[in-house]
Amino acid sequence: AVMVISDVKFSFKYQTAEKARELKDKNVQIYMAPIMESRDKSLTMLKRWASQPWQTNYERIPGLAALKHNNAIFVQKLVV
């Protein structure tokens, strides 16, 4: 399994999509954890890259402040 923690600022969107496809072809589970205050169209891309069903392989962290002040909650959601 692979966990991707991202600021959702893609430098290499095409290459990332290709790598996600390669990993999925090898039956590697991909878990996405974007850190972003607002909901943005780019989050849709991360949902596509996450293993299916994306609802169980995707957790948006609503910004660095939320992560800092609720660290234990996000650790619980992401690791357990």
RAMO-V527964 format. One record per pair of residues at least 4 apart in sequence whose ideal C-beta (glycine too) atoms are under 8 Angstrom apart, sorted by sequence separation. I is the first residue (numbers start at 0). J is the second residue. If there is no record, write none. Layout:
I | J
I | J
//
This chain:
11 | 15
12 | 16
13 | 17
14 | 18
15 | 19
16 | 20
17 | 21
18 | 22
19 | 23
20 | 24
21 | 25
23 | 27
35 | 39
38 | 42
40 | 44
41 | 45
42 | 46
43 | 47
44 | 48
45 | 49
49 | 53
52 | 56
53 | 57
61 | 65
62 | 66
63 | 67
64 | 68
65 | 69
66 | 70
69 | 73
70 | 74
71 | 75
72 | 76
73 | 77
74 | 78
75 | 79
22 | 27
51 | 56
60 | 65
74 | 79
9 | 15
23 | 29
47 | 53
50 | 56
60 | 66
22 | 29
35 | 42
46 | 53
49 | 56
66 | 73
49 | 57
65 | 73
33 | 42
19 | 29
46 | 57
33 | 45
45 | 57
60 | 73
31 | 45
31 | 46
58 | 73
31 | 48
42 | 59
31 | 49
58 | 76
29 | 48
30 | 49
58 | 77
29 | 49
30 | 50
1 | 22
29 | 50
38 | 59
28 | 50
31 | 53
35 | 59
31 | 56
32 | 57
35 | 60
36 | 61
1 | 27
3 | 29
5 | 31
7 | 33
30 | 56
31 | 57
32 | 58
33 | 59
34 | 60
35 | 61
36 | 62
0 | 27
1 | 28
3 | 30
5 | 32
6 | 33
7 | 34
23 | 50
29 | 56
30 | 57
31 | 58
32 | 59
33 | 60
35 | 62
0 | 28
1 | 29
2 | 30
3 | 31
4 | 32
5 | 33
6 | 34
7 | 35
16 | 44
28 | 56
30 | 58
32 | 60
34 | 62
0 | 29
1 | 30
2 | 31
3 | 32
4 | 33
5 | 34
6 | 35
19 | 48
34 | 63
36 | 65
0 | 30
2 | 32
4 | 34
7 | 39
9 | 41
12 | 44
16 | 48
34 | 66
15 | 48
7 | 41
7 | 42
9 | 44
7 | 45
5 | 45
3 | 45
3 | 48
32 | 77
30 | 77
2 | 77
//
